[in-house]
Amino acid sequence: MALQKASNTFMLLGTCVPCLKQGAAKFKVKRLELDENLLMYFPKHEFVYAHDPDSQCKTGDVVLIEQLPQKMTRLITHKVKEVIYPLGDVTDPLTGKKVASARYRDHIDAVSKVYGQRSKAFDYDKAPPRGWQEDKKDFTHVETYIKYHDSGEDDPYAV
C-alpha cells in the first residue's frame, strides 16, 4: 500500500528549516515508508512549504501545519497553525514536564541535589527566553540570499 504524499495530508507536524521565500516557511516532515521486501518501516523526509505571514516560526521549531482549502501557489499548500515546541524548549506531551535531551529537567535537578550542585551547572529557571541573542549570535530572523559568486566582500547573510 502506497503512502499518500505529505502535501496531501490535512495536518502535519514538521520541523522548520531555513527558507528564502517571503511570507512562507519550509518544513521537514518525517514519514515512515514500508519496504515491501523487508516488511520494515524506514524514515523518509519530505519538504512542505507553509504560509507564515507573521514569521512566527524560526529555524528548528516543531510546528503544526494545516492544509489550505486551495493552494496559494504551486509550492505553498499549507498554513502554520501553531508552534508546538520552540527550539530547545521541548515539553513531554503526556506528563507536561520539560525535557532536556532524553531526561526530565526535574530528574536532572534531583540527581544534582543528591550528588551536590556544581557552581557552573546550567540553571534552566534562570535562563533567558529564546531570542535574546538576536543580532548578537542568532541571525535566524535575518533575510538571507543566495551567493552566486565570490566578490571579495564579506556577505554575512549569504547562503
C-alpha positions in Angstrom: 0.0 0.0 0.0 1.5 3.4 -1.0 1.5 6.2 1.5 -0.1 9.4 0.4 2.3 12.4 -0.1 2.8 14.8 2.8 1.4 17.7 0.7 -2.0 15.9 0.5 -2.3 15.4 4.3 -4.7 17.6 6.3 -2.4 18.2 9.3 1.3 17.6 9.7 4.0 18.0 12.4 7.2 19.3 10.9 10.5 20.9 11.8 11.2 24.4 10.4 14.3 24.6 8.2 15.8 27.8 6.6 13.7 29.2 3.7 14.3 32.0 1.3 10.6 32.6 0.4 8.9 35.7 1.7 5.8 35.1 3.8 6.4 31.3 3.8 8.3 28.8 5.9 9.8 25.5 4.8 9.2 22.3 6.9 10.9 18.9 7.0 8.2 16.3 7.7 9.3 12.8 8.7 7.2 9.9 7.3 7.6 6.2 7.7 7.5 4.2 4.5 7.0 0.5 4.3 9.6 -1.6 2.4 7.5 -4.4 0.9 10.5 -6.8 0.7 11.7 -6.4 4.2 8.4 -5.6 5.8 10.0 -2.8 7.8 9.3 0.9 8.0 12.1 3.3 7.1 12.1 7.1 7.6 11.6 9.3 4.6 11.8 13.1 4.8 9.6 15.4 2.7 9.7 19.1 2.5 6.5 21.2 2.6 6.1 25.0 2.3 3.5 26.7 4.5 2.1 30.2 4.6 3.6 32.1 7.5 2.9 35.9 7.0 3.7 36.8 10.7 7.0 34.9 10.7 6.1 33.2 13.9 8.3 30.1 13.2 12.1 30.1 13.5 14.6 27.5 12.3 14.4 24.4 14.5 10.9 24.9 15.8 8.4 22.0 15.8 5.2 23.3 14.2 1.7 22.0 13.5 0.8 22.9 9.9 -2.7 22.6 8.4 -3.6 22.1 4.7 -5.2 25.1 2.9 -8.5 24.7 1.2 -6.9 25.9 -2.0 -3.3 26.1 -2.9 -1.8 29.7 -2.6 0.9 28.9 -5.1 2.4 25.9 -6.7 4.6 25.2 -3.7 2.6 26.7 -0.7 -0.1 24.2 0.2 -0.3 24.5 4.0 -0.5 27.2 6.6 1.1 27.4 10.0 -1.4 26.6 12.7 0.6 26.6 15.9 4.2 26.4 17.2 4.2 23.3 19.3 7.8 23.4 20.6 10.2 26.2 20.2 13.8 25.1 19.5 15.4 24.0 22.8 12.2 24.1 24.8 10.6 20.6 24.5 7.7 19.5 26.8 6.6 15.9 27.2 3.0 15.8 26.0 1.9 13.1 28.4 3.3 14.5 31.7 3.7 18.2 30.8 7.2 18.2 32.2 10.1 20.0 30.5 12.7 17.7 28.8 16.5 18.2 28.4 18.0 15.7 25.9 16.4 12.3 27.0 15.7 13.1 30.6 13.3 15.3 32.5 14.7 18.5 33.9 13.2 17.7 37.3 15.1 14.4 37.4 18.4 16.2 36.4 17.8 18.7 39.3 17.1 15.9 41.8 20.2 13.9 40.8 22.4 17.1 41.1 21.0 17.8 44.6 21.8 14.3 45.7 25.4 14.4 44.4 26.0 18.1 45.0 25.1 21.0 42.9 28.0 22.3 40.7 28.6 26.0 40.8 28.8 26.2 37.0 25.9 23.9 36.3 23.3 25.3 33.8 20.1 26.6 35.5 17.0 26.4 33.3 14.9 28.5 35.6 17.3 31.5 35.4 18.0 31.2 31.7 16.6 33.9 29.4 13.9 33.1 26.9 14.9 32.1 23.3 15.5 35.1 21.1 17.5 37.3 23.4 20.6 36.8 21.3 19.1 38.2 18.1 21.6 40.3 16.2 24.4 39.1 18.5 24.8 35.4 17.8 21.4 34.4 16.5 20.8 35.5 12.9 17.8 33.2 12.0 15.5 36.2 11.8 17.6 38.0 9.1 16.7 37.8 5.5 19.1 35.5 3.6 20.0 35.4 0.0 21.9 33.0 -2.4 25.5 33.9 -3.0 26.2 33.1 -6.7 29.8 34.3 -6.8 32.6 35.5 -4.5 33.0 39.2 -4.9 35.6 39.5 -2.1 33.2 41.4 0.1 32.0 40.0 3.4 28.5 38.7 2.9 27.3 37.6 6.4 23.8 36.6 5.4 24.6 34.7 2.2 23.6 31.1 1.9 
